Amino acid sequence: VDSAGVSLLPPSSEQLSGGSATLACLLTGYSPQGAVVSWEVDGTAVTEGVLDSSEEEKSGRYSSSSTLSLSRERWMKGELYSCKVLHHAHSQIQSLRRSQCEG
């Protein structure tokens, strides 16, 4: 089992000025397929606004992504945003703090 590379991207300032916020969790280079992404905001699981891509295979490695779409108001209410990846009994987590994203 090759574990995924996980990147968590914060919403862009352009997007926030438009009143919405989307976080993206990108998974790359894992095998076999079957990675599961879940989201947490301040330690609480979130399922609303989550969109998972299908897994794409290239040279025996898989990649996929999951996005969490929020209103700007909801984004401003939270602080710790986490993307949890479970891949064949191996779990990892990437987190970002909203206060550190504010330019």
N, C-alpha and C positions, 0 to 999 in steps of 0.2 A: 504494500500500500504506500503510495506516494501522497503525502499530505499537500493540501492546497496552499498556494501563496494567497494571502488575503490582504486586500487593500480596502480601506474605508475612506470614501471621499465625502467631504462636507458639501453642503449646498453652496452655490456660487452667490456672490454678493449681488450680481445682476438679478438672479432669480429671487433672492430675498426682497430686493427693492420692488419686485413685481407682486409680492404678497404670498409667495409659496416657498417651500423648502423641500428638496429631494436629496436624500442621502443614498449613496450607492456603495454596495459591498461587492467587490470584484474578486472572484476566485479563479486562480489560474494553475495550470500544470499539475493537476491531480489525477490519480487513477487508483482503483477503478471508478466508474461513475457512481453517483449516489450521495453527493454532498447535500446536506440540508442546512439551510440558513434560517436563523431566527433572530429577531430584533428585540432589544430592550431599551427602554428609556428610564433612566434613574433606577435601574434594577427591576423594572416591571415589564413583563412581556407585552409586546405590541404586535397585533396582527392586522389592524385596520390600515389601509394605505400601502400594504406590502405587495410588491409585484416581483415574482421570480421569473427569470428567463429559463429557457430550456438549456440543458447541458449540451455543449458543442464539443465534438471529438476531433482532435487533430494529432496524427502520429501517435495514437494510443494514450494521449493525455487529454484531460477534459478541462473545460473552462465554463463558467456560468456567472451570473450576477443576480443580485437582488436589490431592489430599490425600496426605500421607505419615503413615501410622499406625505408631507405635513403642510398645514397652513403655517404662515409665518408666526401667527399667534401661538400655535402649539409648539413650534420650534423654540420660541422665546421662553416658554414655560419650563422646558427641560434643560438639563445641564449635561448629564452623562449619557451619550448615545453609544450603544454597543451592538455589534454584529457578531453573532455566535455561529460558528461553523461546526457541524458534527459530520465527520466523515469516517465511517467504519470504526467506531469506538474511539476515534481520535478527535478531541474537541479543541478548538482554539477560539480566541475572542480578540476582536479589535475594537477599541473604544476611542471616542474623541469627546472632548469637553467643549461645549458651545462657547464658553467664555474665552477659550483659547483660539476660537475660529473668528471671533469678532475682529475685523481688521481695524 
